[in-house]
Amino acid sequence: MLPFEPSEQLIYEGEFSKLLLRGVTLAELRFTAERTVAEAPDKAETKAESQPTVNLRFTVEAVSKGWFRKLFGIHFRYLVQSIVEPFSLAVVRTTTLDEQGRRLRTSETVYNRTSGSLVWTERDPNDPARPPRVVASSLNNQATSDLAFALYYLRTQPLVLGESFEFTMSDSGQIYRIPVEVVEKKRIKTVLGEVSTIRVNVDVFGDKRLVNGQGKMSVWFTDDRRRIPVRAEISSEMGTLDITLKRVTNGTQA
């Protein structure tokens, strides 16, 4: 069984640490993993009933919160949902909702393993007559992740201290290689108590990387079978965003 099965919800808060925003809670983040049954084909068109297909569904939602909204009058909501085949851990489909004030965008990425390609389509629900943006890319036989599944994918890896590896991630129709390095073991205080953790550096910044510009991203996972991400730190030219686990629900408590 995978570390997050049969179901799990992790709730985080993100705080910024620079000048006016120091210590201000910017957002609440919810990571949800659960099993889902794929839609069955029309039985009238099949000769025999087939067993339902059970996939994994991963949902990541970030919503602006508290003083950030009061100070700047900015509301944002970012929702990504990923359907993943549980045995191969291959992403089947990704949907995204990106809401920033009055601006709204929705997108869908469909992965075709037979043709070895993906197609990303973005639409503007506020302007239905506007032609959609479409980007197609070759998978090149790569087990590509996405923004919703990436953290969960890392939890399935051995994470051996001193070792490094790469995985691929798709975003907006593009595919990026993400280097990962396992760098430290340390006990830290968390909402789960004082636990042993393993720190992983995830290299998403740089030219032709997922995020343009300079920066660093580290994630602390519990050093046990569940590999729960208890903290993350994202540093960039704008400052440092600290993301801290606040609650674990819908699963066996650690």
Residue frames relative to the residue before (quaternion, step in Angstrom):
aa qw qx qy qz dx dy dz
M 1.0000 0.0000 0.0000 0.0000 0.00 0.00 0.00
L 0.4874 -0.6682 0.4824 0.2886 3.56 -1.00 0.84
P 0.6699 -0.5551 0.3081 0.3848 3.64 -1.10 0.63
F 0.7549 0.3883 -0.1953 0.4911 3.59 1.10 -0.66
E 0.5301 0.6137 -0.4257 0.4015 3.62 1.20 0.21
P 0.5663 -0.1365 -0.8076 -0.0919 1.54 -2.31 1.07
S 0.7962 -0.0162 -0.0008 0.6048 3.59 1.18 -0.44
E 0.0348 0.7951 -0.6021 0.0637 3.53 -1.19 0.57
Q 0.0209 -0.7656 0.6411 0.0483 3.56 -1.17 0.64
L 0.1142 -0.7770 0.6186 0.0251 3.53 -0.90 1.06
I 0.1230 -0.8016 0.5842 0.0306 3.57 -0.81 1.05
Y 0.0787 -0.8151 0.5733 -0.0262 3.54 -0.78 1.14
E 0.1966 -0.7182 0.6399 0.1900 3.52 -1.38 0.22
G 0.2274 -0.7748 0.5787 0.1145 3.54 -1.08 0.82
E 0.0672 -0.7939 0.6043 0.0036 3.57 -0.86 1.04
F 0.3192 -0.7355 0.5716 0.1743 3.53 -1.07 0.86
S 0.1874 -0.8158 0.5425 0.0713 3.59 -0.99 0.75
K 0.5711 0.5616 -0.4281 0.4185 3.57 0.56 1.12
L 0.8724 -0.0902 0.0255 0.4797 3.52 -0.93 1.06
L 0.8607 0.0076 0.0091 0.5090 3.59 -0.78 -1.03
L 0.7299 0.4399 -0.2407 0.4645 3.58 1.04 -0.71
R 0.3608 0.7562 -0.4912 0.2380 3.61 1.24 0.08
G 0.8504 0.1207 -0.1142 0.4993 3.56 -0.76 1.06
V 0.5277 0.6317 -0.4145 0.3882 3.59 1.25 0.05
T 0.3879 -0.7077 0.5402 0.2386 3.56 -0.87 0.98
L 0.2426 -0.8073 0.5267 0.1095 3.55 -0.58 1.17
A 0.8315 -0.0365 0.1138 0.5425 3.54 0.83 -0.95
E 0.2914 -0.6761 0.6354 0.2329 3.47 -1.40 0.28
L 0.1342 -0.7914 0.5944 0.0481 3.55 -0.95 0.91
R 0.0997 -0.7853 0.6102 0.0309 3.55 -0.97 0.94
F 0.0991 -0.7704 0.6295 0.0217 3.53 -0.87 1.07
T 0.0035 -0.8193 0.5712 -0.0497 3.57 -0.59 1.14
A 0.0644 -0.7704 0.6341 0.0192 3.54 -1.00 0.94
E 0.1548 0.7857 -0.5815 0.1435 3.58 -0.89 0.93
R 0.4853 -0.6234 0.5167 0.3299 3.53 -1.29 0.28
T 0.0385 -0.7893 0.6126 0.0127 3.55 -1.15 0.65
V 0.3775 -0.7114 0.5477 0.2268 3.57 -1.13 0.68
A 0.4183 -0.7121 0.5059 0.2489 3.56 -0.76 1.04
E 0.5933 -0.5698 0.4281 0.3742 3.54 -1.18 0.58
A 0.3895 -0.7325 0.5141 0.2178 3.56 -0.85 1.02
P 0.5296 -0.6143 0.4632 0.3573 3.62 -1.09 0.55
D 0.6431 -0.5102 0.3989 0.4087 3.55 -1.29 0.34
K 0.4012 -0.7541 0.4671 0.2284 3.58 -0.49 1.21
A 0.5858 0.5843 -0.3750 0.4181 3.58 1.13 -0.49
E 0.7173 0.4286 -0.2471 0.4906 3.57 1.19 -0.50
T 0.6717 0.4532 -0.3019 0.5023 3.58 1.27 0.09
K 0.5123 -0.6650 0.4521 0.3014 3.53 -1.10 0.68
A 0.7992 0.0488 -0.0162 0.5988 3.56 1.08 -0.57
E 0.5451 -0.6069 0.4640 0.3454 3.52 -1.19 0.59
S 0.2183 -0.7745 0.5824 0.1153 3.55 -0.95 0.92
Q 0.5966 -0.5599 0.4297 0.3821 3.54 -1.23 0.42
P 0.5124 -0.6479 0.4518 0.3371 3.62 -0.96 0.78
T 0.4097 -0.7012 0.5320 0.2397 3.54 -1.13 0.71
V 0.1874 -0.7830 0.5867 0.0874 3.57 -0.74 1.08
N 0.0706 -0.7911 0.6075 0.0026 3.56 -0.74 1.12
L 0.4428 -0.6224 0.5520 0.3344 3.52 -1.35 -0.08
R 0.1406 -0.7775 0.6082 0.0760 3.56 -1.03 0.81
F 0.0898 -0.7878 0.6093 0.0074 3.55 -0.82 1.10
T 0.0542 -0.8013 0.5957 -0.0151 3.55 -0.85 1.04
V 0.0429 -0.7697 0.6369 0.0067 3.55 -0.92 0.97
E 0.0062 0.8005 -0.5973 0.0497 3.57 -0.78 1.08
A 0.0658 -0.7726 0.6313 0.0139 3.56 -0.92 1.00
V 0.0141 -0.8055 0.5903 -0.0497 3.57 -0.76 1.09
S 0.4934 -0.6511 0.4879 0.3074 3.59 -0.94 0.89
K 0.0853 -0.8303 0.5498 -0.0321 3.54 -1.00 0.84
G 0.8889 0.1884 -0.0864 0.4086 3.49 -1.40 0.41
W 0.8689 -0.1101 0.0840 0.4752 3.52 -1.10 -0.88
F 0.5429 0.6088 -0.4112 0.4069 3.59 1.13 -0.46
R 0.6803 0.4662 -0.2851 0.4885 3.57 0.92 -0.88
K 0.6675 0.5096 -0.3064 0.4481 3.58 0.97 -0.81
L 0.6824 0.5019 -0.2906 0.4449 3.57 0.97 -0.89
F 0.8301 0.2478 -0.0720 0.4944 3.55 0.83 -1.03
G 0.3812 -0.7479 0.4725 0.2686 3.59 1.22 -0.16
I 0.4980 0.6494 -0.4185 0.3938 3.55 1.21 0.55
H 0.0724 -0.7715 0.6312 0.0328 3.53 -0.92 0.96
F 0.0622 0.7856 -0.6151 0.0258 3.54 -0.94 0.85
R 0.0324 -0.7570 0.6521 0.0237 3.50 -1.28 0.55
Y 0.0255 -0.7862 0.6168 -0.0288 3.54 -0.80 1.06
L 0.0012 -0.8169 0.5717 -0.0768 3.55 -0.57 1.21
V 0.0002 0.7885 -0.6135 0.0431 3.57 -0.71 1.13
Q 0.0299 -0.7904 0.6118 0.0002 3.56 -0.93 0.91
S 0.1034 -0.8076 0.5806 -0.0049 3.54 -0.88 1.04
I 0.1930 -0.7424 0.6316 0.1125 3.55 -1.03 0.89
V 0.0495 -0.8263 0.5583 -0.0556 3.56 -0.66 1.18
E 0.4258 -0.6666 0.5492 0.2696 3.56 -1.05 0.83
P 0.4412 -0.7751 0.3816 0.2429 3.63 -0.51 1.17
F 0.7011 0.4745 -0.2973 0.4416 3.63 1.01 -0.57
S 0.7481 0.3486 -0.2041 0.5264 3.58 0.92 -0.86
L 0.2851 -0.7653 0.5059 0.2776 3.60 1.29 -0.46
A 0.3608 0.7156 -0.4994 0.3292 3.55 1.09 0.83
V 0.4099 -0.6993 0.5287 0.2517 3.57 -0.88 0.95
V 0.2772 -0.7716 0.5575 0.1304 3.55 -0.93 0.99
R 0.7953 -0.1088 0.1290 0.5822 3.57 0.88 -0.94
T 0.1082 -0.7744 0.6212 0.0526 3.56 -1.14 0.74
T 0.0485 -0.7768 0.6271 0.0320 3.58 -0.96 0.88
T 0.1047 -0.8055 0.5833 0.0048 3.55 -1.06 0.83
L 0.0843 -0.7408 0.6635 0.0633 3.53 -1.18 0.74
D 0.0473 -0.7991 0.5984 -0.0332 3.58 -0.71 1.13
E 0.0370 0.8133 -0.5726 0.0964 3.57 -0.34 1.31
Q 0.0647 0.7781 -0.6182 0.0912 3.56 -0.70 1.15
G 0.7888 -0.1480 0.0545 0.5941 3.57 -0.02 1.29
R 0.8113 -0.1804 0.1650 0.5311 3.57 -0.72 -1.09
R 0.5709 0.5896 -0.3843 0.4229 3.58 1.24 -0.32
L 0.0321 0.7966 -0.6002 0.0644 3.57 -0.90 0.96
R 0.0395 0.7769 -0.6268 0.0449 3.55 -0.94 0.95
T 0.0900 -0.7568 0.6430 0.0760 3.55 -1.16 0.67
S 0.0188 -0.8033 0.5952 0.0065 3.55 -1.10 0.61
E 0.1284 -0.7619 0.6297 0.0809 3.52 -1.32 0.41
T 0.1124 -0.7590 0.6377 0.0678 3.54 -1.06 0.84
V 0.1124 -0.7838 0.6099 0.0311 3.55 -0.80 1.06
Y 0.2191 -0.7851 0.5732 0.0846 3.56 -0.80 1.11
N 0.1052 -0.7899 0.6035 0.0260 3.57 -0.75 1.09
R 0.2342 -0.8100 0.5234 0.1228 3.58 -0.16 1.27
T 0.5933 0.5793 -0.3731 0.4163 3.58 1.13 -0.56
S 0.7548 0.3440 -0.1928 0.5242 3.57 0.92 -0.94
G 0.3978 -0.7391 0.4600 0.2897 3.58 1.28 -0.25
S 0.6253 0.5262 -0.3391 0.4660 3.58 1.01 0.76
L 0.2002 -0.7333 0.6270 0.1704 3.52 -1.35 0.18
V 0.1543 -0.7641 0.6195 0.0927 3.55 -1.22 0.57
W 0.1434 -0.7798 0.6080 0.0417 3.55 -0.79 1.15
T 0.0371 -0.7972 0.6023 -0.0199 3.58 -0.87 1.02
E 0.0900 -0.7995 0.5936 0.0190 3.58 -0.76 1.08
R 0.0850 -0.7986 0.5957 0.0123 3.57 -0.98 0.91
D 0.3274 -0.7026 0.5980 0.2038 3.52 -1.34 0.46
P 0.2936 -0.7933 0.5042 0.1741 3.65 -0.19 1.22
N 0.6315 0.5330 -0.3361 0.4519 3.60 1.18 -0.47
D 0.7648 0.2061 -0.1245 0.5975 3.59 1.26 -0.29
P 0.1446 -0.8476 0.5051 0.0746 3.62 0.39 1.21
A 0.6460 0.5328 -0.3298 0.4359 3.61 1.12 -0.54
R 0.5480 0.6218 -0.3959 0.3954 3.57 1.23 -0.32
P 0.4728 -0.6809 0.4706 0.3021 3.63 -0.77 0.94
P 0.4826 -0.6731 0.4690 0.3066 3.62 -0.96 0.76
R 0.4213 -0.6369 0.5720 0.2995 3.55 -1.29 0.40
V 0.0464 -0.8034 0.5933 -0.0178 3.56 -0.84 0.99
V 0.0140 0.7755 -0.6301 0.0383 3.56 -0.93 1.01
A 0.1103 -0.7842 0.6090 0.0443 3.57 -0.92 0.96
S 0.0247 -0.7954 0.6055 -0.0099 3.57 -1.06 0.82
S 0.4686 -0.6511 0.5218 0.2902 3.52 -1.27 0.51
L 0.4095 -0.7177 0.5104 0.2384 3.58 -0.97 0.86
N 0.2052 -0.8195 0.5096 0.1634 3.60 1.22 -0.46
N 0.6301 -0.5785 0.3126 0.4131 3.56 1.04 0.91
Q 0.4522 0.6839 -0.4520 0.3516 3.57 1.16 0.57
A 0.4148 -0.6838 0.5407 0.2608 3.58 -1.09 0.76
T 0.0627 -0.8692 0.4905 -0.0003 3.54 0.43 1.28
S 0.2861 -0.7351 0.5945 0.1561 3.54 -1.06 0.88
D 0.2478 -0.7313 0.5941 0.2254 3.58 -1.29 -0.27
L 0.7540 -0.4206 0.2482 0.4393 3.58 -1.28 0.08
A 0.6752 0.4920 -0.3035 0.4581 3.61 1.06 -0.67
F 0.7567 0.4186 -0.2029 0.4594 3.56 0.97 -0.87
A 0.4889 0.7215 -0.4187 0.2552 3.62 1.13 -0.55
L 0.6852 0.4795 -0.2947 0.4624 3.60 0.82 -0.96
Y 0.6520 0.5037 -0.3107 0.4739 3.56 1.03 -0.78
Y 0.6065 0.5510 -0.3547 0.4503 3.57 1.04 -0.73
L 0.6451 0.5213 -0.3217 0.4567 3.60 0.93 -0.87
R 0.6409 0.5417 -0.3246 0.4365 3.59 1.06 -0.70
T 0.6525 0.5012 -0.3185 0.4707 3.60 1.21 -0.35
Q 0.6032 0.5784 -0.3482 0.4246 3.59 1.28 -0.18
P 0.6390 -0.5691 0.3535 0.3780 3.62 -1.14 0.56
L 0.1170 -0.8285 0.5334 0.1243 3.62 1.08 -0.75
V 0.1476 0.8030 -0.5495 0.1775 3.54 0.62 1.24
L 0.5267 -0.6643 0.4353 0.3030 3.57 -0.79 1.07
G 0.8014 0.2651 -0.2280 0.4853 3.56 -0.89 1.04
E 0.6541 0.5051 -0.3252 0.4597 3.58 1.22 -0.25
S 0.1596 -0.7670 0.6142 0.0950 3.55 -1.28 0.42
F 0.0069 0.7798 -0.6257 0.0162 3.54 -1.26 0.48
E 0.3295 -0.7189 0.5711 0.2202 3.56 -1.33 0.03
F 0.0097 -0.7473 0.6597 0.0789 3.51 -1.31 0.39
T 0.4065 -0.7093 0.5176 0.2523 3.57 -1.22 0.35
M 0.1072 -0.7866 0.6076 0.0238 3.53 -1.16 0.74
S 0.2466 -0.7578 0.5830 0.1584 3.57 -1.00 0.78
D 0.0891 0.7612 -0.6386 0.0701 3.54 -1.15 0.74
S 0.8490 -0.0186 -0.0374 0.5268 3.58 -0.81 1.06
G 0.7357 -0.4475 0.2259 0.4554 3.55 0.99 0.85
Q 0.6440 0.4899 -0.3201 0.4927 3.58 1.29 -0.13
I 0.2781 -0.7461 0.5816 0.1667 3.56 -1.22 0.52
Y 0.1026 -0.8095 0.5781 -0.0013 3.56 -0.82 1.08
R 0.3501 -0.6935 0.5871 0.2276 3.53 -1.17 0.68
I 0.1457 -0.8097 0.5676 0.0320 3.58 -0.76 1.08
P 0.2328 -0.7730 0.5742 0.1362 3.63 -0.43 1.17
V 0.1013 -0.7838 0.6124 0.0197 3.57 -1.05 0.84
E 0.0452 -0.7941 0.6061 -0.0001 3.58 -0.97 0.89
V 0.2763 -0.7462 0.5867 0.1504 3.58 -0.87 1.00
V 0.0704 -0.8989 0.4305 -0.0410 3.55 -0.17 1.32
E 0.8437 0.0478 0.0289 0.5339 3.65 0.99 -0.56
K 0.1773 -0.7222 0.6526 0.1453 3.51 -1.30 0.55
K 0.1316 0.7999 -0.5669 0.1464 3.57 -0.86 0.96
R 0.3634 -0.6923 0.5717 0.2486 3.56 -1.14 0.61
I 0.0251 0.8004 -0.5970 0.0473 3.58 -0.85 0.98
K 0.4987 -0.6317 0.5000 0.3198 3.56 -1.26 0.46
T 0.0234 0.7956 -0.6013 0.0704 3.55 -0.87 1.02
V 0.6873 -0.4349 0.3636 0.4542 3.55 -1.32 -0.05
L 0.6493 0.4968 -0.3048 0.4886 3.61 1.24 -0.36
G 0.6217 -0.4768 0.3471 0.5154 3.56 1.33 -0.09
E 0.6457 -0.4615 0.3859 0.4702 3.57 -1.24 -0.28
V 0.0264 0.8298 -0.5503 0.0884 3.56 -0.50 1.21
S 0.5039 -0.5978 0.5233 0.3390 3.53 -1.30 0.40
T 0.0583 -0.8066 0.5883 -0.0015 3.57 -0.88 0.95
I 0.2238 -0.7230 0.6310 0.1705 3.49 -1.37 0.29
R 0.2699 -0.7919 0.5330 0.1264 3.57 -0.72 1.13
V 0.1251 -0.7881 0.6026 0.0099 3.49 -0.95 1.03
N 0.2367 -0.7447 0.6064 0.1470 3.59 -0.90 0.92
V 0.1223 -0.7882 0.6027 0.0224 3.55 -0.77 1.12
D 0.2330 -0.8270 0.5030 0.0940 3.58 -0.37 1.26
V 0.0785 0.8247 -0.5505 0.1030 3.56 0.05 1.33
F 0.6409 0.5429 -0.3184 0.4394 3.61 1.26 -0.25
G 0.5750 0.6093 -0.4454 0.3158 3.54 -1.24 0.54
D 0.7019 -0.4458 0.3511 0.4305 3.52 -1.39 0.09
K 0.8431 0.0535 -0.1030 0.5251 3.54 -0.87 1.07
R 0.4981 0.6038 -0.4491 0.4308 3.55 1.16 0.65
L 0.7486 -0.3971 0.2827 0.4494 3.55 -1.32 0.05
V 0.7821 0.1528 -0.0681 0.6002 3.59 1.05 -0.83
N 0.3648 -0.7292 0.5363 0.2182 3.59 -0.72 1.06
G 0.7069 0.4477 -0.3303 0.4367 3.56 -1.15 0.59
Q 0.5978 -0.5741 0.4370 0.3494 3.51 -1.41 0.03
G 0.3091 0.7444 -0.5558 0.2034 3.53 -1.09 0.70
K 0.2510 -0.7423 0.6009 0.1579 3.52 -1.37 0.11
M 0.0879 -0.7767 0.6217 0.0493 3.53 -1.19 0.64
S 0.0061 -0.7847 0.6193 -0.0239 3.56 -0.88 1.03
V 0.1074 -0.7733 0.6227 0.0513 3.55 -1.15 0.73
W 0.2233 -0.7598 0.5993 0.1174 3.56 -1.00 0.93
F 0.1075 -0.7892 0.6043 0.0234 3.57 -0.69 1.17
T 0.5249 -0.5837 0.4905 0.3784 3.59 -1.11 0.52
D 0.3865 -0.7352 0.5161 0.2091 3.56 -0.95 0.92
D 0.5129 0.5849 -0.4496 0.4390 3.54 0.58 1.26
R 0.7667 -0.3696 0.2429 0.4653 3.58 -1.25 -0.13
R 0.7005 0.5048 -0.2865 0.4152 3.60 0.96 -0.82
R 0.1715 -0.8238 0.5253 0.1266 3.61 1.16 -0.54
I 0.1576 0.8095 -0.5481 0.1399 3.60 0.83 0.95
P 0.3549 -0.7120 0.5530 0.2475 3.64 -0.80 0.89
V 0.1291 -0.8358 0.5322 0.0398 3.58 -0.44 1.19
R 0.7994 0.0343 -0.0101 0.5998 3.57 1.22 -0.38
A 0.0173 -0.7631 0.6448 0.0392 3.54 -1.26 0.54
E 0.1173 -0.7716 0.6226 0.0566 3.55 -1.17 0.64
I 0.0505 -0.7889 0.6122 -0.0157 3.54 -0.75 1.12
S 0.0717 -0.8083 0.5843 -0.0070 3.58 -0.53 1.22
S 0.0864 0.7752 -0.6208 0.0785 3.55 -0.99 0.90
E 0.7353 -0.3925 0.2976 0.4655 3.57 -1.29 -0.14
M 0.6413 0.5366 -0.3217 0.4442 3.60 1.19 -0.48
G 0.6906 -0.3986 0.2977 0.5249 3.58 1.20 -0.45
T 0.5517 -0.6036 0.4625 0.3427 3.56 -1.24 -0.43
L 0.1892 -0.7573 0.6179 0.0943 3.53 -0.95 0.97
D 0.1381 -0.7819 0.6060 0.0483 3.57 -0.70 1.16
I 0.1017 -0.7912 0.6030 0.0103 3.56 -0.76 1.12
T 0.0460 -0.8344 0.5469 -0.0513 3.57 -0.57 1.21
L 0.4524 -0.6739 0.5158 0.2743 3.56 -0.98 0.90
K 0.1635 -0.8097 0.5614 0.0504 3.56 -0.89 1.05
R 0.8223 -0.0105 0.0541 0.5664 3.57 1.06 -0.65
V 0.1406 -0.7465 0.6432 0.0962 3.55 -1.20 0.67
T 0.0696 0.8000 -0.5909 0.0780 3.58 -0.74 1.06
N 0.7835 0.3669 -0.2467 0.4366 3.55 -1.39 0.03
G 0.7465 0.2807 -0.2224 0.5608 3.57 1.06 0.60
T 0.6682 -0.4722 0.3695 0.4403 3.53 -1.26 0.01
Q 0.4259 -0.7083 0.4993 0.2598 3.55 -0.71 1.02
A 0.4826 -0.6644 0.4836 0.3032 3.58 -1.05 0.78
